[in-house]
């Protein structure tokens, strides 16, 4: 078997092991975690919002279809016609990729693990607002927005924090998730009539969770939170130890983040600058011990995207004679297809062929430092809200991109500034 094929098989095995470890961790977590509903104190929901990923191979097509239909993420001309075609054509290739990493994405398992452990800490940090319960709200895979809201409705949630799991804000990611939450919770802003029963509202298509039933606030970005920075820096330090001592300081640290179309960047989307801020904060924590660069991955389609691409950067470093490179996922909070396949298999194969000794820093996954950071962010948010120091949204979230062309973004910003209440918007 050729060396590249053998290395690919080994990496697939490691990816599968990651998946199995996550499954075992989640099974243990389910045994030890308990959230009581119907008590005297209402639950505070911490809604962890992310892109999501297909947990099984049969879910791949529906995942891709939702993704390519989302104009906030991938702006396409004639989207309603092109999206189904693109999703159908890409499905076999993406199914093969998910098969290579163990048969599905582990992002749901990791998000549930992070959320449950976060809320255990929250109950200790904020006993006055306990119990806190984590919910998962994915944009393109189950549990979808409507699935999450229905679970919250059954639990009797009256207070919720929409907690973006994208550390850096983009209209294409966090913005899209918040737009979808507003849409599903209000069904385009319709409000219930006096005397309508809850069941009638659900069955009547008026939505639930955005018409005064729930008080919402938003944690929309946290690119330089000290806990996030420490968690990433710790993983980088550990990964650097894989290189020979005499070569370690010369290893290039290559931070890799999901790219954006330049049409989105040029509207004034803050994502690029916020990712760069995270990178700089991590390198400051590390004392700028190594040369580093920020690169971008996951470009889709023929339009121009933010570069340089991570794979192209590997080729460029090889031409420059660099032999040791450390990949660091910097915009992802857990392993999924973009780390386990794009970086661990595709980019690694290219590096092997070029004679580069490529290593990767672990993703945040179940890092205790990272989970503590999540708990600290929510704890501080709750305390500051209780003291009247902050409103439902951040100052930054209230500003639309200078070149914004999506009226729904403005509607969502107003909606959440009113505590996620469409009735308050109507009565204004």
Secondary structure by P-SEA (a helix, b strand, c coil): ccaaaaaaaaaaaaaaaaaaaaaaaaaaaaacbbbbccccccccccccccccccccccaaaaaaaaaaacccccccccccaaaaaaaaaaaaaaaaaaaaaccccaaaaaaaaaaaaaaaaaaaaccccccbbbbbbbccccccaaaaaaaaaaacccbbbbcccccccccccaaaaaaaaaaaaccccccccccccaaaaaaaccccccccccbbbbbccccccaaaaaaaaaaaaaaaccccccccccbbbbbbcccccaaaaaaccaaaaaaaaaaaaaaaaacccbbbbbbbcccccccccccccaaaaaaaaaaacccbbbbbbccccccccccccccccaaaaaaaaacccccccccccccaaaaaaaaaaaaaaaaaaaacccccccccccccccccccaaaaaaaaaaaacccaaaaaac
